[in-house]
Amino acid sequence: MQQKPKLPEITPEDIHTIKTFAGYLEQIKFGQYLENQTNLGKVIWFNLLAGIVRGFGYVIGATLLIAIFSIIISWLGGLPWIGEIVAKIVEKVQEYQAQNPM
């Protein structure tokens, strides 16, 4: 019959280390974190809210960047060639619509 390996003895230092680690886990509310991560409904709800907030952040950030860019362009006197490009695009679309009526 095979003998079981002998387990090392637990010293008072080990007990102190384990208690300290358990205290850290309680401080960071690790149990609550695990509970939230194992509950599928909470995970889905949290990720849905995070996605919505992230989407709003992207929209607000893009709006600010476009506003700043357009202010800088207006200070520089505008870019007249942009109007020409837009006019050409509109002209091509109108030509296409005239040739291919729906």
N, C-alpha and C positions, 0 to 999 in steps of 0.2 A: 504494500500500500504506500502511495506517495505521500510524503509529508507536506503540509501546507507551509509556505514560506513564513518565516517569523516577521511580524510587523515591527517597525521601529517604535521605540517608546516615545511617547509625547512628553516633551519637556515643558516646564513653566514658560519658557521663552516662546515655544510654539503656541501655547494657549494665549499668551499675550498678543502674539502676532495675529492669530485668528480673531480675537476680540477686537483688535484695532481695525482689521479689515472689515469685520461686520459693522463696526461703527461707521466706517467710511461709506459702506453700501447703504446704510440707513440715512446718512446725511444727504446723499445724492438721490434718495428715493428710488433705489434700484428695483424694489419690489413693485412699485407703482409703474415703473417703466416696463417691466416684464409683463405685468398685467395688461397694459395698453397694447403691447406688441403681440400678445397672443389672442386678443379679441379682434376678430376680423372686421366687425362693424366699426370699431373705433379706428382701426387702421385705415379703412376706406374713407371714413368721415374726415379724419385728419388730413389724408392726402388730397381729398377733394377741396377742402378749405385752403390747403397750402397751394394747390394749383390755381385756385381763383385769385388768391392774393398775389401770387407770382405773375399772373396774367395782368392784373391791374397795375402792378409795378412796371411791367414791360410797357404798357400803354402810356402811363404817366411819364416814364423815362424817355420814350420815343417822342412824345409830344414836346417835352422840354428841349430835347436835342433839335428837333425840327424848328421850334420857335427860335432858339438861339441861332441856328444856322440861317434862318430867314432874316433875322435882325442884322446879322453880319453882312449878308448879301445886300440888304437895303442900304447899309452904311457905305458899301463899296460901289453903290450906284446901280445895282441890279445886274443881271446878266441877260442882255438883249437876245443872245443866241438861243436861250431856252424858249422864248416865245416863238422863234422861227421853227424850232424843232417841233413844238406842239402844233403849230399851224400845218406843218408838213404831215404830221401824223393824222390830224383831223381831215386834211385833204385826201390822203390815201384811203382812209376809212370811208369817206363819202363816195369816192370813186368805186370802191369795192361794193358798196351798197347799191350804187346805181347799176353796176354790171350784174349783180346777183340779187335781184329782188326776192324777198321772202315770200 
